[in-house]
Amino acid sequence: PEFEAIPAVINGCSDLMVEVFGDAGRHARSAVGVYKLPLGFAVEVDAVVEIR
């Protein structure tokens, strides 16, 4: 419950996507935090991608 760095985790994920995929990795996103996920995780990252 004391974890509040959700935006930092999501920023890191966004940075990684752009680093790996270049301009094709630029994306829209949202960040949602929850009290508790399975295994004690505080952040879940999902992606919907299109491969060309």
C-alpha distance matrix in Angstrom:
0.0 3.8 5.6 8.0 11.1 11.6 15.1 16.1 15.6 17.6 20.1 20.7 21.4 23.7 25.5 26.0 27.5 30.0 30.8 31.6 33.3 34.7 35.4 35.1 31.3 30.8 28.8 26.9 23.2 20.2 16.5 14.0 10.3 8.8 5.9 7.8 11.2 13.8 13.8 10.0 10.6 8.5 11.9 15.2 18.4 21.5 24.9 28.2 31.1 34.8 37.1 40.5
3.8 0.0 3.8 6.2 9.3 11.0 14.1 14.5 14.8 17.2 19.1 19.6 20.9 23.2 24.5 25.3 27.2 29.3 29.9 31.1 33.0 34.1 34.9 34.9 31.2 30.5 28.8 27.1 23.5 20.7 17.0 15.2 11.7 11.4 9.2 11.0 14.1 16.6 16.0 12.2 12.3 10.0 13.0 16.6 19.5 22.8 26.0 29.5 32.1 35.8 37.9 41.2
5.6 3.8 0.0 3.8 5.9 7.5 10.8 11.0 11.0 13.5 15.5 15.8 17.1 19.5 20.7 21.5 23.4 25.5 26.1 27.3 29.2 30.3 31.2 31.2 27.4 26.9 25.3 23.9 20.4 17.8 14.1 12.8 9.5 10.0 9.0 10.4 12.6 15.2 14.6 11.0 10.0 7.3 9.8 13.6 16.1 19.6 22.7 26.2 28.6 32.3 34.3 37.6
8.0 6.2 3.8 0.0 3.8 5.6 8.0 8.9 9.9 11.8 13.4 14.5 16.1 17.8 19.1 20.5 22.2 24.0 24.9 26.4 28.0 28.7 29.3 29.5 25.9 24.8 23.2 21.5 18.1 15.5 11.9 11.2 8.5 10.2 10.3 12.4 14.5 17.5 17.4 14.0 12.3 9.0 10.2 13.8 15.8 19.2 21.9 25.3 27.7 31.3 33.5 36.6
11.1 9.3 5.9 3.8 0.0 3.8 5.6 5.3 6.5 8.9 10.0 10.9 12.8 14.5 15.5 16.9 18.9 20.5 21.2 22.9 24.7 25.3 26.0 26.4 22.7 21.8 20.6 19.4 16.2 14.3 10.8 11.3 9.4 11.9 12.6 14.1 15.2 18.0 17.7 14.7 12.3 9.3 9.4 12.8 14.0 17.6 19.9 23.4 25.4 28.9 30.9 33.9
11.6 11.0 7.5 5.6 3.8 0.0 3.8 5.4 5.2 6.3 8.6 10.0 10.8 12.5 14.3 15.5 16.9 18.8 20.0 21.3 22.7 23.6 24.1 24.1 20.4 19.5 17.9 16.4 13.0 10.8 7.3 7.7 6.4 9.5 11.2 12.5 13.1 16.2 16.4 13.8 10.8 7.6 6.5 9.6 10.7 14.1 16.5 19.9 22.1 25.7 27.9 30.9
15.1 14.1 10.8 8.0 5.6 3.8 0.0 3.8 5.4 5.1 6.0 8.5 9.8 10.4 12.1 14.1 15.3 16.6 18.1 19.9 21.0 21.3 21.5 21.9 18.3 16.9 15.5 14.0 11.0 9.4 6.6 8.7 8.9 12.4 14.6 16.1 16.5 19.5 20.0 17.6 14.4 11.3 9.5 11.7 11.7 14.6 16.3 19.5 21.3 24.7 26.9 29.6
16.1 14.5 11.0 8.9 5.3 5.4 3.8 0.0 3.8 5.5 5.0 6.2 8.7 9.8 10.4 12.3 14.3 15.5 16.2 18.3 20.0 20.2 21.0 21.7 18.1 17.1 16.4 15.8 13.2 12.3 9.9 12.0 11.6 14.8 16.6 17.5 17.8 20.3 20.0 17.7 14.6 12.1 10.5 12.8 12.5 15.8 17.3 20.7 22.1 25.4 27.1 29.8
15.6 14.8 11.0 9.9 6.5 5.2 5.4 3.8 0.0 3.8 5.4 5.1 6.3 8.8 9.9 10.6 12.6 14.6 15.3 16.5 18.4 19.3 20.4 20.5 16.8 16.5 15.6 15.3 12.4 11.8 9.2 11.0 10.5 13.4 15.3 15.5 15.1 17.2 16.9 15.1 11.7 9.8 7.6 9.6 9.2 12.8 14.6 18.2 19.6 23.1 24.7 27.7
17.6 17.2 13.5 11.8 8.9 6.3 5.1 5.5 3.8 0.0 3.8 5.3 5.0 6.2 8.6 9.8 10.6 12.6 14.1 15.4 16.5 17.3 17.8 17.8 14.1 13.4 12.1 11.5 8.6 8.3 6.5 9.3 10.2 13.5 16.2 16.6 15.8 18.2 18.6 17.1 13.4 11.3 8.2 9.1 7.7 10.6 11.9 15.2 16.8 20.2 22.1 25.0
20.1 19.1 15.5 13.4 10.0 8.6 6.0 5.0 5.4 3.8 0.0 3.8 5.4 5.1 6.1 8.6 9.9 10.8 12.2 14.2 15.4 15.5 16.0 16.8 13.2 12.1 11.7 11.6 9.7 10.2 9.2 12.4 13.5 16.9 19.4 20.1 19.5 21.8 21.9 20.3 16.7 14.6 11.9 12.8 11.1 13.6 14.1 17.2 18.0 21.1 22.8 25.2
20.7 19.6 15.8 14.5 10.9 10.0 8.5 6.2 5.1 5.3 3.8 0.0 3.8 5.4 5.1 6.1 8.7 10.1 10.3 12.1 14.2 14.7 16.1 16.7 13.0 13.0 13.2 14.0 12.3 13.1 11.8 14.6 15.1 18.1 20.3 20.3 19.4 21.2 20.7 19.5 15.9 14.6 12.0 12.8 11.0 13.7 14.2 17.5 18.0 21.1 22.2 24.8
21.4 20.9 17.1 16.1 12.8 10.8 9.8 8.7 6.3 5.0 5.4 3.8 0.0 3.8 5.4 5.1 6.3 8.8 9.8 10.6 12.1 13.4 14.7 14.5 10.7 11.3 11.0 12.0 10.2 11.5 10.8 13.5 14.5 17.4 19.9 19.6 18.0 19.6 19.6 18.9 15.2 14.2 10.9 10.6 8.0 10.3 10.5 13.9 14.4 17.6 18.9 21.7
23.7 23.2 19.5 17.8 14.5 12.5 10.4 9.8 8.8 6.2 5.1 5.4 3.8 0.0 3.8 5.4 5.2 6.5 8.6 10.1 10.7 11.2 11.7 11.9 8.2 7.8 7.8 9.1 8.3 10.5 10.9 14.2 16.0 19.2 22.1 22.2 20.8 22.7 23.0 22.2 18.4 17.0 13.6 13.1 10.1 11.5 10.8 13.4 13.6 16.4 17.8 20.2
25.5 24.5 20.7 19.1 15.5 14.3 12.1 10.4 9.9 8.6 6.1 5.1 5.4 3.8 0.0 3.8 5.5 5.3 6.1 8.6 10.1 9.9 11.2 12.3 9.0 8.9 10.3 12.2 11.9 14.0 14.1 17.5 18.8 22.0 24.6 24.6 23.4 25.0 24.8 24.0 20.3 19.1 16.0 15.9 13.2 14.8 14.0 16.5 16.1 18.5 19.3 21.4
26.0 25.3 21.5 20.5 16.9 15.5 14.1 12.3 10.6 9.8 8.6 6.1 5.1 5.4 3.8 0.0 3.8 5.5 5.0 6.0 8.4 9.5 11.7 12.1 8.7 10.1 11.6 13.9 13.4 15.6 15.5 18.5 19.6 22.4 24.9 24.3 22.6 23.7 23.3 23.0 19.4 18.9 15.8 15.2 12.2 13.7 12.8 15.5 14.7 17.2 17.5 19.8
27.5 27.2 23.4 22.2 18.9 16.9 15.3 14.3 12.6 10.6 9.9 8.7 6.3 5.2 5.5 3.8 0.0 3.8 5.5 5.3 5.9 7.6 9.2 8.7 5.2 7.2 8.6 11.4 11.5 14.3 15.2 18.2 19.9 22.7 25.6 25.0 23.0 24.2 24.3 24.3 20.6 20.0 16.5 15.2 11.7 12.1 10.3 12.3 11.2 13.5 14.0 16.3
30.0 29.3 25.5 24.0 20.5 18.8 16.6 15.5 14.6 12.6 10.8 10.1 8.8 6.5 5.3 5.5 3.8 0.0 3.8 5.5 5.3 4.8 6.3 7.3 4.5 5.7 8.5 11.7 12.8 15.9 17.0 20.4 22.4 25.5 28.4 28.1 26.4 27.8 27.9 27.6 23.8 22.9 19.5 18.5 15.1 15.5 13.4 14.9 13.3 14.9 15.2 16.7
30.8 29.9 26.1 24.9 21.2 20.0 18.1 16.2 15.3 14.1 12.2 10.3 9.8 8.6 6.1 5.0 5.5 3.8 0.0 3.8 5.8 5.6 8.6 9.9 7.7 9.5 12.3 15.4 16.1 18.9 19.5 22.7 24.2 27.1 29.7 29.2 27.4 28.5 28.1 27.9 24.3 23.8 20.6 19.9 16.7 17.5 15.8 17.6 15.8 17.4 17.0 18.4
31.6 31.1 27.3 26.4 22.9 21.3 19.9 18.3 16.5 15.4 14.2 12.1 10.6 10.1 8.6 6.0 5.3 5.5 3.8 0.0 3.8 5.9 9.3 9.2 7.3 10.3 12.8 16.1 16.7 19.6 20.4 23.3 24.8 27.4 30.0 29.1 26.9 27.6 27.2 27.6 24.0 24.0 20.8 19.4 16.1 16.4 14.3 15.8 13.7 15.1 14.2 15.8
33.3 33.0 29.2 28.0 24.7 22.7 21.0 20.0 18.4 16.5 15.4 14.2 12.1 10.7 10.1 8.4 5.9 5.3 5.8 3.8 0.0 3.8 6.5 5.5 4.7 8.1 10.8 14.4 15.8 19.1 20.5 23.6 25.6 28.3 31.3 30.5 28.2 29.0 29.2 29.5 25.9 25.7 22.1 20.4 16.8 16.3 13.5 14.2 11.5 12.3 11.4 12.6
34.7 34.1 30.3 28.7 25.3 23.6 21.3 20.2 19.3 17.3 15.5 14.7 13.4 11.2 9.9 9.5 7.6 4.8 5.6 5.9 3.8 0.0 3.8 5.4 5.4 7.4 10.9 14.5 16.4 19.8 21.4 24.8 26.9 30.0 32.9 32.6 30.6 31.7 31.8 31.8 28.1 27.5 24.0 22.7 19.1 18.9 16.2 16.8 14.2 14.6 14.0 14.5
35.4 34.9 31.2 29.3 26.0 24.1 21.5 21.0 20.4 17.8 16.0 16.1 14.7 11.7 11.2 11.7 9.2 6.3 8.6 9.3 6.5 3.8 0.0 3.8 5.2 5.5 9.0 12.6 15.2 18.8 21.0 24.5 27.0 30.1 33.3 33.3 31.4 32.9 33.4 33.2 29.4 28.4 24.8 23.4 19.8 19.2 16.3 16.3 13.8 13.9 13.9 14.0
35.1 34.9 31.2 29.5 26.4 24.1 21.9 21.7 20.5 17.8 16.8 16.7 14.5 11.9 12.3 12.1 8.7 7.3 9.9 9.2 5.5 5.4 3.8 0.0 3.8 5.6 8.1 11.8 14.4 18.1 20.4 23.6 26.3 29.1 32.4 32.1 30.0 31.2 31.9 32.1 28.4 27.6 23.9 22.0 18.2 17.0 13.7 13.2 10.4 10.1 10.2 10.5
31.3 31.2 27.4 25.9 22.7 20.4 18.3 18.1 16.8 14.1 13.2 13.0 10.7 8.2 9.0 8.7 5.2 4.5 7.7 7.3 4.7 5.4 5.2 3.8 0.0 3.8 6.1 9.8 11.6 15.2 17.1 20.3 22.8 25.7 28.9 28.6 26.5 27.8 28.4 28.5 24.7 23.9 20.2 18.5 14.8 14.1 11.1 11.6 9.5 10.7 11.3 12.8
30.8 30.5 26.9 24.8 21.8 19.5 16.9 17.1 16.5 13.4 12.1 13.0 11.3 7.8 8.9 10.1 7.2 5.7 9.5 10.3 8.1 7.4 5.5 5.6 3.8 0.0 3.8 7.3 9.7 13.4 15.7 19.2 21.9 25.1 28.4 28.6 26.9 28.7 29.6 29.2 25.3 24.0 20.3 19.0 15.4 14.9 12.3 12.7 11.4 12.6 13.9 15.1
28.8 28.8 25.3 23.2 20.6 17.9 15.5 16.4 15.6 12.1 11.7 13.2 11.0 7.8 10.3 11.6 8.6 8.5 12.3 12.8 10.8 10.9 9.0 8.1 6.1 3.8 0.0 3.8 6.5 10.2 13.0 16.3 19.3 22.4 25.9 26.2 24.6 26.6 27.8 27.4 23.6 22.0 18.3 16.8 13.3 12.5 10.0 10.4 10.0 11.7 14.0 15.7
26.9 27.1 23.9 21.5 19.4 16.4 14.0 15.8 15.3 11.5 11.6 14.0 12.0 9.1 12.2 13.9 11.4 11.7 15.4 16.1 14.4 14.5 12.6 11.8 9.8 7.3 3.8 0.0 3.8 7.2 10.5 13.7 17.1 20.2 23.8 24.5 23.2 25.6 27.2 26.4 22.8 20.8 17.2 15.9 12.9 12.2 10.4 10.9 11.7 13.7 16.6 18.5
23.2 23.5 20.4 18.1 16.2 13.0 11.0 13.2 12.4 8.6 9.7 12.3 10.2 8.3 11.9 13.4 11.5 12.8 16.1 16.7 15.8 16.4 15.2 14.4 11.6 9.7 6.5 3.8 0.0 3.7 6.9 10.0 13.3 16.4 20.0 20.8 19.6 22.2 23.8 22.9 19.2 17.1 13.6 12.5 10.0 9.8 9.2 10.7 12.4 15.3 18.2 20.6
20.2 20.7 17.8 15.5 14.3 10.8 9.4 12.3 11.8 8.3 10.2 13.1 11.5 10.5 14.0 15.6 14.3 15.9 18.9 19.6 19.1 19.8 18.8 18.1 15.2 13.4 10.2 7.2 3.7 0.0 3.8 6.6 10.1 13.3 16.9 18.0 17.4 20.3 22.2 20.8 17.4 14.8 11.7 11.2 9.8 10.2 10.9 12.8 15.2 18.3 21.3 24.0
16.5 17.0 14.1 11.9 10.8 7.3 6.6 9.9 9.2 6.5 9.2 11.8 10.8 10.9 14.1 15.5 15.2 17.0 19.5 20.4 20.5 21.4 21.0 20.4 17.1 15.7 13.0 10.5 6.9 3.8 0.0 3.8 6.7 10.1 13.5 14.8 14.5 17.7 19.3 17.6 14.3 11.4 8.6 9.0 8.7 10.4 12.2 14.8 17.4 20.7 23.6 26.5
14.0 15.2 12.8 11.2 11.3 7.7 8.7 12.0 11.0 9.3 12.4 14.6 13.5 14.2 17.5 18.5 18.2 20.4 22.7 23.3 23.6 24.8 24.5 23.6 20.3 19.2 16.3 13.7 10.0 6.6 3.8 0.0 3.8 6.7 10.3 11.8 11.9 15.4 17.4 15.5 12.6 9.6 7.6 8.3 9.5 11.1 13.7 16.2 19.3 22.8 25.7 28.8
10.3 11.7 9.5 8.5 9.4 6.4 8.9 11.6 10.5 10.2 13.5 15.1 14.5 16.0 18.8 19.6 19.9 22.4 24.2 24.8 25.6 26.9 27.0 26.3 22.8 21.9 19.3 17.1 13.3 10.1 6.7 3.8 0.0 3.8 6.9 8.7 9.6 13.2 14.9 12.5 10.0 6.6 6.1 8.2 10.5 12.9 16.0 18.9 21.9 25.6 28.2 31.5
8.8 11.4 10.0 10.2 11.9 9.5 12.4 14.8 13.4 13.5 16.9 18.1 17.4 19.2 22.0 22.4 22.7 25.5 27.1 27.4 28.3 30.0 30.1 29.1 25.7 25.1 22.4 20.2 16.4 13.3 10.1 6.7 3.8 0.0 3.8 5.6 7.1 10.9 13.0 10.6 9.1 6.3 7.2 9.0 12.2 14.3 17.8 20.5 23.8 27.4 30.1 33.5
5.9 9.2 9.0 10.3 12.6 11.2 14.6 16.6 15.3 16.2 19.4 20.3 19.9 22.1 24.6 24.9 25.6 28.4 29.7 30.0 31.3 32.9 33.3 32.4 28.9 28.4 25.9 23.8 20.0 16.9 13.5 10.3 6.9 3.8 0.0 3.8 7.1 10.5 12.1 9.1 9.0 6.7 9.3 11.6 15.1 17.4 21.0 23.9 27.2 30.8 33.4 36.8
7.8 11.0 10.4 12.4 14.1 12.5 16.1 17.5 15.5 16.6 20.1 20.3 19.6 22.2 24.6 24.3 25.0 28.1 29.2 29.1 30.5 32.6 33.3 32.1 28.6 28.6 26.2 24.5 20.8 18.0 14.8 11.8 8.7 5.6 3.8 0.0 3.8 6.8 8.4 6.0 6.4 5.8 8.7 10.3 14.1 16.3 20.1 23.1 26.2 29.9 32.2 35.8
11.2 14.1 12.6 14.5 15.2 13.1 16.5 17.8 15.1 15.8 19.5 19.4 18.0 20.8 23.4 22.6 23.0 26.4 27.4 26.9 28.2 30.6 31.4 30.0 26.5 26.9 24.6 23.2 19.6 17.4 14.5 11.9 9.6 7.1 7.1 3.8 0.0 3.8 6.4 5.6 5.1 6.1 7.6 8.0 11.8 13.7 17.4 20.3 23.4 27.1 29.2 32.9
13.8 16.6 15.2 17.5 18.0 16.2 19.5 20.3 17.2 18.2 21.8 21.2 19.6 22.7 25.0 23.7 24.2 27.8 28.5 27.6 29.0 31.7 32.9 31.2 27.8 28.7 26.6 25.6 22.2 20.3 17.7 15.4 13.2 10.9 10.5 6.8 3.8 0.0 3.8 5.4 6.2 8.8 10.2 9.9 13.3 14.9 18.5 21.3 24.2 27.7 29.5 33.3
13.8 16.0 14.6 17.4 17.7 16.4 20.0 20.0 16.9 18.6 21.9 20.7 19.6 23.0 24.8 23.3 24.3 27.9 28.1 27.2 29.2 31.8 33.4 31.9 28.4 29.6 27.8 27.2 23.8 22.2 19.3 17.4 14.9 13.0 12.1 8.4 6.4 3.8 0.0 3.8 5.6 9.2 11.0 11.4 14.5 16.6 20.1 23.2 25.7 29.3 30.7 34.4
10.0 12.2 11.0 14.0 14.7 13.8 17.6 17.7 15.1 17.1 20.3 19.5 18.9 22.2 24.0 23.0 24.3 27.6 27.9 27.6 29.5 31.8 33.2 32.1 28.5 29.2 27.4 26.4 22.9 20.8 17.6 15.5 12.5 10.6 9.1 6.0 5.6 5.4 3.8 0.0 3.8 6.5 9.4 10.9 14.4 17.1 20.7 24.0 26.6 30.3 32.0 35.6
10.6 12.3 10.0 12.3 12.3 10.8 14.4 14.6 11.7 13.4 16.7 15.9 15.2 18.4 20.3 19.4 20.6 23.8 24.3 24.0 25.9 28.1 29.4 28.4 24.7 25.3 23.6 22.8 19.2 17.4 14.3 12.6 10.0 9.1 9.0 6.4 5.1 6.2 5.6 3.8 0.0 3.8 5.8 7.4 10.8 13.7 17.3 20.7 23.2 27.0 28.6 32.3
8.5 10.0 7.3 9.0 9.3 7.6 11.3 12.1 9.8 11.3 14.6 14.6 14.2 17.0 19.1 18.9 20.0 22.9 23.8 24.0 25.7 27.5 28.4 27.6 23.9 24.0 22.0 20.8 17.1 14.8 11.4 9.6 6.6 6.3 6.7 5.8 6.1 8.8 9.2 6.5 3.8 0.0 3.8 7.0 10.3 13.5 17.0 20.4 23.1 26.9 28.9 32.4
11.9 13.0 9.8 10.2 9.4 6.5 9.5 10.5 7.6 8.2 11.9 12.0 10.9 13.6 16.0 15.8 16.5 19.5 20.6 20.8 22.1 24.0 24.8 23.9 20.2 20.3 18.3 17.2 13.6 11.7 8.6 7.6 6.1 7.2 9.3 8.7 7.6 10.2 11.0 9.4 5.8 3.8 0.0 3.8 6.6 10.0 13.3 16.8 19.4 23.2 25.2 28.7
15.2 16.6 13.6 13.8 12.8 9.6 11.7 12.8 9.6 9.1 12.8 12.8 10.6 13.1 15.9 15.2 15.2 18.5 19.9 19.4 20.4 22.7 23.4 22.0 18.5 19.0 16.8 15.9 12.5 11.2 9.0 8.3 8.2 9.0 11.6 10.3 8.0 9.9 11.4 10.9 7.4 7.0 3.8 0.0 3.8 6.5 10.1 13.5 16.3 20.0 22.1 25.7
18.4 19.5 16.1 15.8 14.0 10.7 11.7 12.5 9.2 7.7 11.1 11.0 8.0 10.1 13.2 12.2 11.7 15.1 16.7 16.1 16.8 19.1 19.8 18.2 14.8 15.4 13.3 12.9 10.0 9.8 8.7 9.5 10.5 12.2 15.1 14.1 11.8 13.3 14.5 14.4 10.8 10.3 6.6 3.8 0.0 3.8 6.8 10.4 12.8 16.6 18.6 22.1
21.5 22.8 19.6 19.2 17.6 14.1 14.6 15.8 12.8 10.6 13.6 13.7 10.3 11.5 14.8 13.7 12.1 15.5 17.5 16.4 16.3 18.9 19.2 17.0 14.1 14.9 12.5 12.2 9.8 10.2 10.4 11.1 12.9 14.3 17.4 16.3 13.7 14.9 16.6 17.1 13.7 13.5 10.0 6.5 3.8 0.0 3.8 7.0 9.9 13.6 15.9 19.5
24.9 26.0 22.7 21.9 19.9 16.5 16.3 17.3 14.6 11.9 14.1 14.2 10.5 10.8 14.0 12.8 10.3 13.4 15.8 14.3 13.5 16.2 16.3 13.7 11.1 12.3 10.0 10.4 9.2 10.9 12.2 13.7 16.0 17.8 21.0 20.1 17.4 18.5 20.1 20.7 17.3 17.0 13.3 10.1 6.8 3.8 0.0 3.8 6.2 9.9 12.4 15.8
28.2 29.5 26.2 25.3 23.4 19.9 19.5 20.7 18.2 15.2 17.2 17.5 13.9 13.4 16.5 15.5 12.3 14.9 17.6 15.8 14.2 16.8 16.3 13.2 11.6 12.7 10.4 10.9 10.7 12.8 14.8 16.2 18.9 20.5 23.9 23.1 20.3 21.3 23.2 24.0 20.7 20.4 16.8 13.5 10.4 7.0 3.8 0.0 3.8 7.1 10.1 13.4
31.1 32.1 28.6 27.7 25.4 22.1 21.3 22.1 19.6 16.8 18.0 18.0 14.4 13.6 16.1 14.7 11.2 13.3 15.8 13.7 11.5 14.2 13.8 10.4 9.5 11.4 10.0 11.7 12.4 15.2 17.4 19.3 21.9 23.8 27.2 26.2 23.4 24.2 25.7 26.6 23.2 23.1 19.4 16.3 12.8 9.9 6.2 3.8 0.0 3.8 6.5 9.8
34.8 35.8 32.3 31.3 28.9 25.7 24.7 25.4 23.1 20.2 21.1 21.1 17.6 16.4 18.5 17.2 13.5 14.9 17.4 15.1 12.3 14.6 13.9 10.1 10.7 12.6 11.7 13.7 15.3 18.3 20.7 22.8 25.6 27.4 30.8 29.9 27.1 27.7 29.3 30.3 27.0 26.9 23.2 20.0 16.6 13.6 9.9 7.1 3.8 0.0 3.8 6.5
37.1 37.9 34.3 33.5 30.9 27.9 26.9 27.1 24.7 22.1 22.8 22.2 18.9 17.8 19.3 17.5 14.0 15.2 17.0 14.2 11.4 14.0 13.9 10.2 11.3 13.9 14.0 16.6 18.2 21.3 23.6 25.7 28.2 30.1 33.4 32.2 29.2 29.5 30.7 32.0 28.6 28.9 25.2 22.1 18.6 15.9 12.4 10.1 6.5 3.8 0.0 3.8
40.5 41.2 37.6 36.6 33.9 30.9 29.6 29.8 27.7 25.0 25.2 24.8 21.7 20.2 21.4 19.8 16.3 16.7 18.4 15.8 12.6 14.5 14.0 10.5 12.8 15.1 15.7 18.5 20.6 24.0 26.5 28.8 31.5 33.5 36.8 35.8 32.9 33.3 34.4 35.6 32.3 32.4 28.7 25.7 22.1 19.5 15.8 13.4 9.8 6.5 3.8 0.0
